[in-house]
Structure formats: structure tokens, C-alpha cells
Amino acid sequence: MIEVAHQGVRLGRKTYIVNIATRQNRLDYVALSNTITGAVILLVGLLGGILSIWWPPIVLIGIYATMASAGAILALRLKATDKAKQ
């Protein structure tokens, strides 16, 4: 599950952050994105590992599905970039 989230973030970074960034700040955006993504993946993986001790897998899958749905809804609210409009 965590790998699926990571692949989604990588795709989003390639298509959105690269479109909004200029040559001067593209590396900064990508570095910040990688750092935040790594921290979130570590925290969610750790939390999921701890919760799997007490909760059945179906509950954790439901939590991950809810998080993915929330991410999709938030992604739909992103503003279009100039390059994306072309």
C-alpha cells in the first residue's frame, strides 16, 4: 500500500510541481517534495505497522483507502498550471 502511495506522489510531482516551477526553483520544489513524501511515508508505515498488531488487515486497508480518497479529492482542488492548460 505504501508503495502505491509513493508512486502516486512521484507521478503528481512530475506533472504538477514541474509545471509550476521555474528553472531556478525546480530543484527546491522537488527536494522539498521528496523530503515531505519520505517523512509521511515513514510515519504512515510506522503507524500502520503498530496498528496491525491490534487491528485486522481489513481495517487498515479501509484507513488507507480513506486516505487515498482524501488525497484524490484534494488533488482535484489544485489550481491548473499555465503549462497544463496548453
Secondary structure, 3 states (H helix, E strand, C coil): CHHHHHHHHHHHHHHHHHHHCCCCCHHHHHHHHHHHHHHHHHHHHHHHHHHCCCCCHHHHHHHHHHHHHHHHHHHHCCCCCHHHHC
